[in-house]
Amino acid sequence: MSYTPELIAELEILALFNLGNTKEGLKVHQVAAPSAVAATQRLFDKGLVTQKDGGYLTSLGLDAAEHAQSLLTILTVQIAA
């Protein structure tokens, strides 16, 4: 399995959620980039968010967002030389 542009777009949406406040949702407007709109729809279809345009993370979505944000942090940390 490889990272497709669609999966990367979904990871980017998951990275936008504020994990410090699970009561804070996300709204992806129809005027957003088509890739973001489509990614959010796929996350909804997979049961990770509560609405087709974002909404709140489901329990599974929270797990996914935590992993996605952790991976992003790990991969972007500067290694001290």
All heavy atoms as a GROMACS GRO file, in nm:
protein
  601
    1MET      N    1   0.085  -0.118   0.000
    1MET     CA    2   0.000   0.000   0.000
    1MET      C    3   0.089   0.124   0.000
    1MET      O    4   0.192   0.127   0.066
    1MET     CB    5  -0.091  -0.001   0.124
    1MET     CG    6  -0.176   0.122   0.135
    1MET     SD    7  -0.277   0.126   0.282
    1MET     CE    8  -0.424   0.052   0.217
    2SER      N    9   0.046   0.224  -0.073
    2SER     CA   10   0.123   0.348  -0.078
    2SER      C   11   0.030   0.465  -0.044
    2SER      O   12  -0.091   0.453  -0.044
    2SER     CB   13   0.184   0.367  -0.216
    2SER     OG   14   0.081   0.377  -0.313
    3TYR      N   15   0.092   0.578  -0.018
    3TYR     CA   16   0.017   0.699   0.012
    3TYR      C   17  -0.029   0.762  -0.119
    3TYR      O   18   0.052   0.808  -0.198
    3TYR     CB   19   0.102   0.800   0.091
    3TYR     CG   20   0.131   0.754   0.232
    3TYR    CD1   21   0.251   0.694   0.264
    3TYR    CD2   22   0.036   0.771   0.332
    3TYR    CE1   23   0.276   0.651   0.394
    3TYR    CE2   24   0.060   0.728   0.461
    3TYR     CZ   25   0.181   0.668   0.491
    3TYR     OH   26   0.205   0.627   0.618
    4THR      N   27  -0.158   0.762  -0.140
    4THR     CA   28  -0.216   0.822  -0.260
    4THR      C   29  -0.247   0.969  -0.230
    4THR      O   30  -0.257   1.009  -0.112
    4THR     CB   31  -0.346   0.750  -0.298
    4THR    OG1   32  -0.442   0.769  -0.192
    4THR    CG2   33  -0.322   0.601  -0.323
    5PRO      N   34  -0.266   1.049  -0.332
    5PRO     CA   35  -0.306   1.188  -0.308
    5PRO      C   36  -0.436   1.197  -0.227
    5PRO      O   37  -0.452   1.288  -0.146
    5PRO     CB   38  -0.324   1.244  -0.449
    5PRO     CG   39  -0.233   1.161  -0.534
    5PRO     CD   40  -0.238   1.023  -0.474
    6GLU      N   41  -0.527   1.101  -0.247
    6GLU     CA   42  -0.653   1.102  -0.171
    6GLU      C   43  -0.629   1.077  -0.023
    6GLU      O   44  -0.689   1.144   0.063
    6GLU     CB   45  -0.749   0.996  -0.228
    6GLU     CG   46  -0.801   1.028  -0.366
    6GLU     CD   47  -0.703   0.996  -0.480
    6GLU    OE1   48  -0.602   0.927  -0.458
    6GLU    OE2   49  -0.726   1.044  -0.592
    7LEU      N   50  -0.542   0.981   0.009
    7LEU     CA   51  -0.511   0.954   0.150
    7LEU      C   52  -0.439   1.072   0.214
    7LEU      O   53  -0.466   1.107   0.330
    7LEU     CB   54  -0.426   0.827   0.164
    7LEU     CG   55  -0.499   0.695   0.142
    7LEU    CD1   56  -0.400   0.579   0.146
    7LEU    CD2   57  -0.607   0.676   0.246
    8ILE      N   58  -0.350   1.133   0.141
    8ILE     CA   59  -0.279   1.250   0.194
    8ILE      C   60  -0.377   1.363   0.222
    8ILE      O   61  -0.369   1.430   0.326
    8ILE     CB   62  -0.167   1.294   0.099
    8ILE    CG1   63  -0.057   1.186   0.098
    8ILE    CG2   64  -0.110   1.429   0.138
    8ILE    CD1   65   0.049   1.202  -0.007
    9ALA      N   66  -0.474   1.383   0.133
    9ALA     CA   67  -0.576   1.486   0.156
    9ALA      C   68  -0.657   1.456   0.282
    9ALA      O   69  -0.690   1.547   0.359
    9ALA     CB   70  -0.666   1.497   0.034
   10GLU      N   71  -0.689   1.329   0.304
   10GLU     CA   72  -0.763   1.291   0.425
   10GLU      C   73  -0.678   1.316   0.549
   10GLU      O   74  -0.728   1.367   0.651
   10GLU     CB   75  -0.805   1.145   0.417
   10GLU     CG   76  -0.911   1.120   0.311
   10GLU     CD   77  -0.940   0.973   0.288
   10GLU    OE1   78  -0.920   0.891   0.380
   10GLU    OE2   79  -0.984   0.938   0.176
   11LEU      N   80  -0.550   1.283   0.543
   11LEU     CA   81  -0.460   1.309   0.656
   11LEU      C   82  -0.450   1.458   0.684
   11LEU      O   83  -0.447   1.501   0.800
   11LEU     CB   84  -0.321   1.251   0.629
   11LEU     CG   85  -0.312   1.099   0.629
   11LEU    CD1   86  -0.178   1.054   0.570
   11LEU    CD2   87  -0.329   1.044   0.769
   12GLU      N   88  -0.448   1.538   0.578
   12GLU     CA   89  -0.442   1.684   0.596
   12GLU      C   90  -0.567   1.736   0.667
   12GLU      O   91  -0.558   1.824   0.753
   12GLU     CB   92  -0.422   1.753   0.462
   12GLU     CG   93  -0.284   1.733   0.406
   12GLU     CD   94  -0.264   1.789   0.266
   12GLU    OE1   95  -0.365   1.816   0.196
   12GLU    OE2   96  -0.148   1.804   0.226
   13ILE      N   97  -0.683   1.682   0.635
   13ILE     CA   98  -0.806   1.722   0.703
   13ILE      C   99  -0.800   1.680   0.850
   13ILE      O  100  -0.831   1.758   0.940
   13ILE     CB  101  -0.932   1.664   0.634
   13ILE    CG1  102  -0.947   1.719   0.492
   13ILE    CG2  103  -1.057   1.690   0.718
   13ILE    CD1  104  -0.969   1.868   0.482
   14LEU      N  105  -0.758   1.557   0.876
   14LEU     CA  106  -0.747   1.510   1.015
   14LEU      C  107  -0.650   1.595   1.095
   14LEU      O  108  -0.670   1.615   1.216
   14LEU     CB  109  -0.705   1.363   1.018
   14LEU     CG  110  -0.810   1.263   0.970
   14LEU    CD1  111  -0.750   1.124   0.958
   14LEU    CD2  112  -0.932   1.262   1.062
   15ALA      N  113  -0.548   1.646   1.030
   15ALA     CA  114  -0.448   1.729   1.099
   15ALA      C  115  -0.505   1.865   1.138
   15ALA      O  116  -0.448   1.933   1.225
   15ALA     CB  117  -0.324   1.746   1.012
   16LEU      N  118  -0.617   1.906   1.080
   16LEU     CA  119  -0.676   2.036   1.112
   16LEU      C  120  -0.757   2.035   1.241
   16LEU      O  121  -0.783   2.141   1.298
   16LEU     CB  122  -0.767   2.080   0.997
   16LEU     CG  123  -0.698   2.109   0.864
   16LEU    CD1  124  -0.803   2.140   0.757
   16LEU    CD2  125  -0.600   2.225   0.878
   17PHE      N  126  -0.797   1.919   1.288
   17PHE     CA  127  -0.879   1.913   1.408
   17PHE      C  128  -0.798   1.948   1.532
   17PHE      O  129  -0.682   1.908   1.545
   17PHE     CB  130  -0.941   1.773   1.424
   17PHE     CG  131  -1.062   1.752   1.338
   17PHE    CD1  132  -1.050   1.698   1.211
   17PHE    CD2  133  -1.188   1.787   1.383
   17PHE    CE1  134  -1.161   1.678   1.130
   17PHE    CE2  135  -1.300   1.769   1.304
   17PHE     CZ  136  -1.287   1.714   1.177
   18ASN      N  137  -0.860   2.022   1.622
   18ASN     CA  138  -0.798   2.061   1.748
   18ASN      C  139  -0.820   1.947   1.848
   18ASN      O  140  -0.930   1.930   1.900
   18ASN     CB  141  -0.861   2.191   1.799
   18ASN     CG  142  -0.805   2.235   1.932
   18ASN    OD1  143  -0.716   2.171   1.989
   18ASN    ND2  144  -0.857   2.345   1.983
   19LEU      N  145  -0.716   1.872   1.875
   19LEU     CA  146  -0.728   1.759   1.967
   19LEU      C  147  -0.737   1.803   2.112
   19LEU      O  148  -0.776   1.725   2.199
   19LEU     CB  149  -0.611   1.662   1.948
   19LEU     CG  150  -0.601   1.599   1.809
   19LEU    CD1  151  -0.480   1.508   1.801
   19LEU    CD2  152  -0.728   1.524   1.774
   20GLY      N  153  -0.704   1.927   2.139
   20GLY     CA  154  -0.714   1.981   2.274
   20GLY      C  155  -0.856   2.015   2.314
   20GLY      O  156  -0.885   2.036   2.432
   21ASN      N  157  -0.947   2.018   2.217
   21ASN     CA  158  -1.086   2.050   2.244
   21ASN      C  159  -1.174   1.970   2.149
   21ASN      O  160  -1.202   2.013   2.036
   21ASN     CB  161  -1.110   2.201   2.225
   21ASN     CG  162  -1.252   2.241   2.256
   21ASN    OD1  163  -1.336   2.159   2.292
   21ASN    ND2  164  -1.281   2.370   2.243
   22THR      N  165  -1.219   1.855   2.193
   22THR     CA  166  -1.299   1.766   2.107
   22THR      C  167  -1.439   1.822   2.082
   22THR      O  168  -1.511   1.767   1.999
   22THR     CB  169  -1.310   1.625   2.167
   22THR    OG1  170  -1.368   1.634   2.298
   22THR    CG2  171  -1.173   1.559   2.175
   23LYS      N  172  -1.477   1.929   2.150
   23LYS     CA  173  -1.607   1.993   2.127
   23LYS      C  174  -1.598   2.092   2.010
   23LYS      O  175  -1.697   2.149   1.969
   23LYS     CB  176  -1.655   2.067   2.252
   23LYS     CG  177  -1.669   1.979   2.372
   23LYS     CD  178  -1.790   1.892   2.361
   23LYS     CE  179  -1.807   1.813   2.490
   23LYS     NZ  180  -1.888   1.698   2.475
   24GLU      N  181  -1.477   2.113   1.960
   24GLU     CA  182  -1.454   2.203   1.848
   24GLU      C  183  -1.456   2.122   1.719
   24GLU      O  184  -1.378   2.029   1.703
   24GLU     CB  185  -1.321   2.274   1.864
   24GLU     CG  186  -1.291   2.378   1.760
   24GLU     CD  187  -1.159   2.446   1.786
   24GLU    OE1  188  -1.131   2.480   1.903
   24GLU    OE2  189  -1.083   2.463   1.691
   25GLY      N  190  -1.545   2.157   1.630
   25GLY     CA  191  -1.557   2.084   1.505
   25GLY      C  192  -1.484   2.155   1.392
   25GLY      O  193  -1.406   2.247   1.413
   26LEU      N  194  -1.514   2.109   1.272
   26LEU     CA  195  -1.450   2.162   1.152
   26LEU      C  196  -1.556   2.170   1.043
   26LEU      O  197  -1.637   2.078   1.028
   26LEU     CB  198  -1.338   2.067   1.111
   26LEU     CG  199  -1.249   2.106   0.995
   26LEU    CD1  200  -1.156   2.220   1.038
   26LEU    CD2  201  -1.165   1.989   0.953
   27LYS      N  202  -1.556   2.276   0.967
   27LYS     CA  203  -1.650   2.294   0.856
   27LYS      C  204  -1.569   2.317   0.730
   27LYS      O  205  -1.493   2.412   0.721
   27LYS     CB  206  -1.741   2.414   0.884
   27LYS     CG  207  -1.825   2.457   0.767
   27LYS     CD  208  -1.958   2.391   0.769
   27LYS     CE  209  -2.048   2.457   0.665
   27LYS     NZ  210  -2.149   2.368   0.620
   28VAL      N  211  -1.585   2.228   0.633
   28VAL     CA  212  -1.520   2.244   0.503
   28VAL      C  213  -1.627   2.294   0.407
   28VAL      O  214  -1.718   2.220   0.369
   28VAL     CB  215  -1.458   2.111   0.455
   28VAL    CG1  216  -1.396   2.127   0.318
   28VAL    CG2  217  -1.354   2.061   0.556
   29HIS      N  218  -1.616   2.418   0.369
   29HIS     CA  219  -1.715   2.481   0.282
   29HIS      C  220  -1.701   2.429   0.139
   29HIS      O  221  -1.594   2.388   0.096
   29HIS     CB  222  -1.700   2.633   0.286
   29HIS     CG  223  -1.728   2.690   0.420
   29HIS    ND1  224  -1.854   2.722   0.462
   29HIS    CD2  225  -1.646   2.719   0.525
   29HIS    CE1  226  -1.850   2.770   0.585
   29HIS    NE2  227  -1.724   2.768   0.626
   30GLN      N  228  -1.810   2.434   0.066
   30GLN     CA  229  -1.810   2.386  -0.073
   30GLN      C  230  -1.720   2.469  -0.164
   30GLN      O  231  -1.686   2.425  -0.273
   30GLN     CB  232  -1.953   2.383  -0.127
   30GLN     CG  233  -2.040   2.278  -0.061
   30GLN     CD  234  -1.985   2.137  -0.077
   30GLN    OE1  235  -1.948   2.096  -0.184
   30GLN    NE2  236  -1.978   2.065   0.033
   31VAL      N  237  -1.680   2.588  -0.119
   31VAL     CA  238  -1.589   2.670  -0.198
   31VAL      C  239  -1.442   2.637  -0.167
   31VAL      O  240  -1.353   2.694  -0.227
   31VAL     CB  241  -1.615   2.821  -0.178
   31VAL    CG1  242  -1.752   2.860  -0.230
   31VAL    CG2  243  -1.598   2.859  -0.032
   32ALA      N  244  -1.420   2.543  -0.076
   32ALA     CA  245  -1.283   2.499  -0.045
   32ALA      C  246  -1.228   2.422  -0.164
   32ALA      O  247  -1.300   2.390  -0.259
   32ALA     CB  248  -1.284   2.411   0.081
   33ALA      N  249  -1.102   2.391  -0.158
   33ALA     CA  250  -1.039   2.313  -0.265
   33ALA      C  251  -1.117   2.184  -0.285
   33ALA      O  252  -1.156   2.119  -0.188
   33ALA     CB  253  -0.894   2.282  -0.229
   34PRO      N  254  -1.142   2.146  -0.410
   34PRO     CA  255  -1.217   2.023  -0.437
   34PRO      C  256  -1.157   1.901  -0.368
   34PRO      O  257  -1.231   1.813  -0.324
   34PRO     CB  258  -1.211   2.010  -0.590
   34PRO     CG  259  -1.196   2.150  -0.638
   34PRO     CD  260  -1.111   2.218  -0.534
   35SER      N  261  -1.025   1.896  -0.356
   35SER     CA  262  -0.962   1.781  -0.290
   35SER      C  263  -0.998   1.776  -0.142
   35SER      O  264  -1.017   1.669  -0.086
   35SER     CB  265  -0.811   1.784  -0.308
   35SER     OG  266  -0.756   1.903  -0.252
   36ALA      N  267  -1.011   1.893  -0.078
   36ALA     CA  268  -1.049   1.898   0.063
   36ALA      C  269  -1.195   1.858   0.082
   36ALA      O  270  -1.228   1.786   0.176
   36ALA     CB  271  -1.024   2.038   0.120
   37VAL      N  272  -1.281   1.904  -0.006
   37VAL     CA  273  -1.423   1.869   0.001
   37VAL      C  274  -1.440   1.718  -0.017
   37VAL      O  275  -1.512   1.652   0.060
   37VAL     CB  276  -1.505   1.947  -0.105
   37VAL    CG1  277  -1.649   1.898  -0.111
   37VAL    CG2  278  -1.499   2.097  -0.078
   38ALA      N  279  -1.371   1.663  -0.116
   38ALA     CA  280  -1.381   1.519  -0.142
   38ALA      C  281  -1.322   1.438  -0.027
   38ALA      O  282  -1.377   1.335   0.012
   38ALA     CB  283  -1.311   1.485  -0.273
   39ALA      N  284  -1.211   1.485   0.029
   39ALA     CA  285  -1.148   1.414   0.140
   39ALA      C  286  -1.240   1.411   0.261
   39ALA      O  287  -1.252   1.308   0.329
   39ALA     CB  288  -1.014   1.480   0.176
   40THR      N  289  -1.306   1.521   0.288
   40THR     CA  290  -1.396   1.527   0.402
   40THR      C  291  -1.515   1.434   0.381
   40THR      O  292  -1.559   1.366   0.474
   40THR     CB  293  -1.443   1.672   0.426
   40THR    OG1  294  -1.327   1.755   0.434
   40THR    CG2  295  -1.522   1.684   0.554
   41GLN      N  296  -1.566   1.427   0.260
   41GLN     CA  297  -1.674   1.334   0.229
   41GLN      C  298  -1.630   1.190   0.252
   41GLN      O  299  -1.703   1.110   0.310
   41GLN     CB  300  -1.719   1.352   0.083
   41GLN     CG  301  -1.823   1.251   0.038
   41GLN     CD  302  -1.957   1.267   0.105
   41GLN    OE1  303  -2.013   1.376   0.104
   41GLN    NE2  304  -2.010   1.162   0.163
   42ARG      N  305  -1.507   1.156   0.210
   42ARG     CA  306  -1.456   1.020   0.232
   42ARG      C  307  -1.440   0.990   0.380
   42ARG      O  308  -1.470   0.879   0.425
   42ARG     CB  309  -1.323   1.000   0.158
   42ARG     CG  310  -1.338   0.992   0.007
   42ARG     CD  311  -1.208   0.947  -0.060
   42ARG     NE  312  -1.094   1.032  -0.031
   42ARG     CZ  313  -1.064   1.143  -0.097
   42ARG    NH1  314  -1.140   1.185  -0.197
   42ARG    NH2  315  -0.957   1.213  -0.063
   43LEU      N  316  -1.396   1.089   0.458
   43LEU     CA  317  -1.383   1.068   0.602
   43LEU      C  318  -1.521   1.042   0.663
   43LEU      O  319  -1.535   0.958   0.754
   43LEU     CB  320  -1.315   1.188   0.669
   43LEU     CG  321  -1.168   1.209   0.634
   43LEU    CD1  322  -1.118   1.340   0.694
   43LEU    CD2  323  -1.083   1.092   0.683
   44PHE      N  324  -1.622   1.111   0.616
   44PHE     CA  325  -1.759   1.088   0.661
   44PHE      C  326  -1.803   0.947   0.623
   44PHE      O  327  -1.858   0.874   0.706
   44PHE     CB  328  -1.854   1.193   0.601
   44PHE     CG  329  -1.998   1.167   0.632
   44PHE    CD1  330  -2.049   1.189   0.759
   44PHE    CD2  331  -2.083   1.118   0.534
   44PHE    CE1  332  -2.183   1.164   0.788
   44PHE    CE2  333  -2.216   1.093   0.560
   44PHE     CZ  334  -2.266   1.116   0.688
   45ASP      N  335  -1.777   0.909   0.499
   45ASP     CA  336  -1.816   0.776   0.451
   45ASP      C  337  -1.748   0.665   0.532
   45ASP      O  338  -1.805   0.557   0.550
   45ASP     CB  339  -1.781   0.759   0.303
   45ASP     CG  340  -1.863   0.850   0.212
   45ASP    OD1  341  -1.970   0.900   0.257
   45ASP    OD2  342  -1.820   0.872   0.097
   46LYS      N  343  -1.628   0.692   0.581
   46LYS     CA  344  -1.552   0.595   0.661
   46LYS      C  345  -1.590   0.599   0.809
   46LYS      O  346  -1.538   0.521   0.889
   46LYS     CB  347  -1.402   0.621   0.646
   46LYS     CG  348  -1.351   0.594   0.507
   46LYS     CD  349  -1.205   0.634   0.494
   46LYS     CE  350  -1.156   0.610   0.351
   46LYS     NZ  351  -1.015   0.649   0.334
   47GLY      N  352  -1.678   0.691   0.846
   47GLY     CA  353  -1.723   0.700   0.985
   47GLY      C  354  -1.626   0.772   1.077
   47GLY      O  355  -1.630   0.754   1.198
   48LEU      N  356  -1.543   0.860   1.021
   48LEU     CA  357  -1.445   0.931   1.103
   48LEU      C  358  -1.491   1.069   1.147
   48LEU      O  359  -1.443   1.122   1.247
   48LEU     CB  360  -1.311   0.943   1.029
   48LEU     CG  361  -1.246   0.811   0.989
   48LEU    CD1  362  -1.117   0.835   0.914
   48LEU    CD2  363  -1.222   0.723   1.109
   49VAL      N  364  -1.585   1.128   1.071
   49VAL     CA  365  -1.644   1.257   1.107
   49VAL      C  366  -1.796   1.245   1.102
   49VAL      O  367  -1.850   1.156   1.036
   49VAL     CB  368  -1.594   1.372   1.016
   49VAL    CG1  369  -1.445   1.397   1.034
   49VAL    CG2  370  -1.627   1.347   0.870
   50THR      N  371  -1.863   1.336   1.170
   50THR     CA  372  -2.008   1.323   1.187
   50THR      C  373  -2.090   1.384   1.074
   50THR      O  374  -2.209   1.356   1.064
   50THR     CB  375  -2.052   1.389   1.319
   50THR    OG1  376  -2.016   1.528   1.316
   50THR    CG2  377  -1.989   1.319   1.439
   51GLN      N  378  -2.029   1.467   0.991
   51GLN     CA  379  -2.102   1.533   0.883
   51GLN      C  380  -2.022   1.523   0.753
   51GLN      O  381  -1.900   1.513   0.755
   51GLN     CB  382  -2.124   1.682   0.916
   51GLN     CG  383  -2.203   1.707   1.041
   51GLN     CD  384  -2.348   1.668   1.027
   51GLN    OE1  385  -2.409   1.691   0.923
   51GLN    NE2  386  -2.404   1.607   1.130
   52LYS      N  387  -2.093   1.532   0.640
   52LYS     CA  388  -2.027   1.526   0.510
   52LYS      C  389  -1.929   1.642   0.490
   52LYS      O  390  -1.834   1.630   0.415
   52LYS     CB  391  -2.130   1.529   0.398
   52LYS     CG  392  -2.213   1.404   0.390
   52LYS     CD  393  -2.297   1.405   0.265
   52LYS     CE  394  -2.436   1.450   0.298
   52LYS     NZ  395  -2.529   1.433   0.185
   53ASP      N  396  -1.954   1.753   0.559
   53ASP     CA  397  -1.866   1.869   0.545
   53ASP      C  398  -1.776   1.888   0.668
   53ASP      O  399  -1.723   1.994   0.691
   53ASP     CB  400  -1.947   1.995   0.518
   53ASP     CG  401  -2.043   2.029   0.631
   53ASP    OD1  402  -2.055   1.950   0.726
   53ASP    OD2  403  -2.107   2.135   0.623
   54GLY      N  404  -1.761   1.784   0.745
   54GLY     CA  405  -1.672   1.789   0.861
   54GLY      C  406  -1.743   1.754   0.990
   54GLY      O  407  -1.756   1.639   1.025
   55GLY      N  408  -1.791   1.856   1.058
   55GLY     CA  409  -1.856   1.830   1.186
   55GLY      C  410  -1.755   1.798   1.293
   55GLY      O  411  -1.650   1.863   1.303
   56TYR      N  412  -1.784   1.695   1.370
   56TYR     CA  413  -1.697   1.654   1.481
   56TYR      C  414  -1.634   1.519   1.450
   56TYR      O  415  -1.685   1.444   1.368
   56TYR     CB  416  -1.778   1.645   1.610
   56TYR     CG  417  -1.842   1.775   1.649
   56TYR    CD1  418  -1.975   1.801   1.618
   56TYR    CD2  419  -1.769   1.873   1.715
   56TYR    CE1  420  -2.035   1.922   1.650
   56TYR    CE2  421  -1.827   1.995   1.748
   56TYR     CZ  422  -1.960   2.018   1.715
   56TYR     OH  423  -2.017   2.138   1.748
   57LEU      N  424  -1.526   1.491   1.519
   57LEU     CA  425  -1.465   1.359   1.506
   57LEU      C  426  -1.548   1.256   1.580
   57LEU      O  427  -1.597   1.281   1.689
   57LEU     CB  428  -1.324   1.360   1.565
   57LEU     CG  429  -1.219   1.441   1.491
   57LEU    CD1  430  -1.096   1.460   1.579
   57LEU    CD2  431  -1.183   1.375   1.360
   58THR      N  432  -1.564   1.141   1.520
   58THR     CA  433  -1.624   1.028   1.591
   58THR      C  434  -1.515   0.967   1.679
   58THR      O  435  -1.398   1.012   1.676
   58THR     CB  436  -1.674   0.922   1.491
   58THR    OG1  437  -1.562   0.871   1.420
   58THR    CG2  438  -1.778   0.978   1.395
   59SER      N  439  -1.548   0.867   1.755
   59SER     CA  440  -1.448   0.800   1.838
   59SER      C  441  -1.334   0.745   1.752
   59SER      O  442  -1.215   0.764   1.782
   59SER     CB  443  -1.513   0.688   1.918
   59SER     OG  444  -1.417   0.620   1.995
   60LEU      N  445  -1.370   0.680   1.642
   60LEU     CA  446  -1.269   0.628   1.549
   60LEU      C  447  -1.192   0.742   1.485
   60LEU      O  448  -1.070   0.735   1.466
   60LEU     CB  449  -1.336   0.541   1.442
   60LEU     CG  450  -1.245   0.478   1.338
   60LEU    CD1  451  -1.142   0.386   1.405
   60LEU    CD2  452  -1.328   0.401   1.236
   61GLY      N  453  -1.262   0.850   1.452
   61GLY     CA  454  -1.198   0.967   1.393
   61GLY      C  455  -1.098   1.031   1.487
   61GLY      O  456  -0.992   1.078   1.445
   62LEU      N  457  -1.132   1.034   1.616
   62LEU     CA  458  -1.040   1.089   1.715
   62LEU      C  459  -0.912   1.006   1.719
   62LEU      O  460  -0.801   1.062   1.718
   62LEU     CB  461  -1.106   1.094   1.853
   62LEU     CG  462  -1.020   1.148   1.967
   62LEU    CD1  463  -0.972   1.289   1.938
   62LEU    CD2  464  -1.098   1.143   2.097
   63ASP      N  465  -0.926   0.875   1.718
   63ASP     CA  466  -0.807   0.788   1.714
   63ASP      C  467  -0.724   0.816   1.589
   63ASP      O  468  -0.602   0.828   1.596
   63ASP     CB  469  -0.848   0.640   1.716
   63ASP     CG  470  -0.902   0.594   1.849
   63ASP    OD1  471  -0.880   0.663   1.951
   63ASP    OD2  472  -0.968   0.488   1.851
   64ALA      N  473  -0.791   0.826   1.475
   64ALA     CA  474  -0.721   0.851   1.349
   64ALA      C  475  -0.651   0.986   1.350
   64ALA      O  476  -0.536   0.997   1.306
   64ALA     CB  477  -0.818   0.842   1.233
   65ALA      N  478  -0.719   1.090   1.400
   65ALA     CA  479  -0.659   1.223   1.404
   65ALA      C  480  -0.539   1.226   1.498
   65ALA      O  481  -0.438   1.290   1.468
   65ALA     CB  482  -0.764   1.326   1.448
   66GLU      N  483  -0.549   1.156   1.611
   66GLU     CA  484  -0.436   1.150   1.704
   66GLU      C  485  -0.315   1.086   1.636
   66GLU      O  486  -0.203   1.136   1.646
   66GLU     CB  487  -0.473   1.073   1.830
   66GLU     CG  488  -0.566   1.149   1.922
   66GLU     CD  489  -0.621   1.065   2.035
   66GLU    OE1  490  -0.611   0.941   2.031
   66GLU    OE2  491  -0.677   1.125   2.129
   67HIS      N  492  -0.338   0.976   1.567
   67HIS     CA  493  -0.228   0.908   1.496
   67HIS      C  494  -0.173   0.994   1.384
   67HIS      O  495  -0.051   1.004   1.367
   67HIS     CB  496  -0.275   0.773   1.441
   67HIS     CG  497  -0.295   0.669   1.547
   67HIS    ND1  498  -0.192   0.618   1.623
   67HIS    CD2  499  -0.407   0.607   1.590
   67HIS    CE1  500  -0.240   0.529   1.708
   67HIS    NE2  501  -0.371   0.521   1.690
   68ALA      N  502  -0.260   1.057   1.307
   68ALA     CA  503  -0.217   1.140   1.196
   68ALA      C  504  -0.133   1.258   1.246
   68ALA      O  505  -0.027   1.288   1.190
   68ALA     CB  506  -0.338   1.192   1.118
   69GLN      N  507  -0.179   1.322   1.353
   69GLN     CA  508  -0.106   1.437   1.406
   69GLN      C  509   0.024   1.395   1.471
   69GLN      O  510   0.125   1.466   1.461
   69GLN     CB  511  -0.195   1.517   1.499
   69GLN     CG  512  -0.308   1.586   1.423
   69GLN     CD  513  -0.393   1.677   1.507
   69GLN    OE1  514  -0.350   1.729   1.609
   69GLN    NE2  515  -0.517   1.697   1.464
   70SER      N  516   0.026   1.279   1.535
   70SER     CA  517   0.151   1.228   1.593
   70SER      C  518   0.252   1.198   1.484
   70SER      O  519   0.370   1.232   1.496
   70SER     CB  520   0.124   1.101   1.675
   70SER     OG  521   0.049   1.130   1.789
   71LEU      N  522   0.208   1.134   1.377
   71LEU     CA  523   0.297   1.103   1.266
   71LEU      C  524   0.352   1.230   1.204
   71LEU      O  525   0.473   1.240   1.177
   71LEU     CB  526   0.224   1.021   1.160
   71LEU     CG  527   0.306   0.982   1.038
   71LEU    CD1  528   0.426   0.898   1.077
   71LEU    CD2  529   0.219   0.909   0.937
   72LEU      N  530   0.269   1.329   1.186
   72LEU     CA  531   0.314   1.455   1.130
   72LEU      C  532   0.420   1.520   1.220
   72LEU      O  533   0.522   1.569   1.172
   72LEU     CB  534   0.194   1.549   1.113
   72LEU     CG  535   0.221   1.682   1.045
   72LEU    CD1  536   0.277   1.664   0.905
   72LEU    CD2  537   0.093   1.764   1.041
   73THR      N  538   0.398   1.514   1.350
   73THR     CA  539   0.496   1.569   1.445
   73THR      C  540   0.628   1.494   1.435
   73THR      O  541   0.735   1.554   1.428
   73THR     CB  542   0.442   1.562   1.589
   73THR    OG1  543   0.323   1.641   1.597
   73THR    CG2  544   0.543   1.612   1.689
   74ILE      N  545   0.622   1.362   1.434
   74ILE     CA  546   0.743   1.280   1.426
   74ILE      C  547   0.821   1.309   1.299
   74ILE      O  548   0.944   1.324   1.302
   74ILE     CB  549   0.707   1.129   1.434
   74ILE    CG1  550   0.658   1.096   1.574
   74ILE    CG2  551   0.827   1.043   1.395
   74ILE    CD1  552   0.590   0.960   1.584
   75LEU      N  553   0.751   1.319   1.188
   75LEU     CA  554   0.818   1.337   1.059
   75LEU      C  555   0.870   1.479   1.035
   75LEU      O  556   0.954   1.500   0.948
   75LEU     CB  557   0.726   1.296   0.945
   75LEU     CG  558   0.690   1.148   0.941
   75LEU    CD1  559   0.591   1.119   0.828
   75LEU    CD2  560   0.814   1.062   0.926
   76THR      N  561   0.820   1.575   1.111
   76THR     CA  562   0.863   1.714   1.089
   76THR      C  563   0.959   1.764   1.195
   76THR      O  564   1.004   1.878   1.188
   76THR     CB  565   0.742   1.809   1.081
   76THR    OG1  566   0.666   1.798   1.199
   76THR    CG2  567   0.658   1.778   0.960
   77VAL      N  568   0.994   1.680   1.291
   77VAL     CA  569   1.089   1.720   1.396
   77VAL      C  570   1.227   1.733   1.333
   77VAL      O  571   1.271   1.645   1.258
   77VAL     CB  572   1.090   1.616   1.511
   77VAL    CG1  573   1.207   1.641   1.605
   77VAL    CG2  574   0.959   1.622   1.586
   78GLN      N  575   1.294   1.842   1.363
   78GLN     CA  576   1.430   1.862   1.316
   78GLN      C  577   1.526   1.780   1.400
   78GLN      O  578   1.522   1.785   1.522
   78GLN     CB  579   1.467   2.011   1.326
   78GLN     CG  580   1.380   2.102   1.243
   78GLN     CD  581   1.403   2.082   1.094
   78GLN    OE1  582   1.510   2.045   1.050
   78GLN    NE2  583   1.298   2.104   1.017
   79ILE      N  584   1.612   1.707   1.335
   79ILE     CA  585   1.713   1.626   1.405
   79ILE      C  586   1.833   1.716   1.434
   79ILE      O  587   1.887   1.782   1.345
   79ILE     CB  588   1.756   1.505   1.319
   79ILE    CG1  589   1.635   1.415   1.294
   79ILE    CG2  590   1.870   1.432   1.387
   79ILE    CD1  591   1.663   1.300   1.203
   80ALA      N  592   1.872   1.719   1.560
   80ALA     CA  593   1.988   1.797   1.601
   80ALA      C  594   2.114   1.734   1.545
   80ALA      O  595   2.135   1.614   1.556
   80ALA     CB  596   1.994   1.810   1.751
   81ALA      N  597   2.199   1.815   1.488
   81ALA     CA  598   2.324   1.764   1.430
   81ALA      C  599   2.438   1.771   1.529
   81ALA      O  600   2.442   1.841   1.620
   81ALA     CB  601   2.359   1.840   1.304
   0.00000   0.00000   0.00000
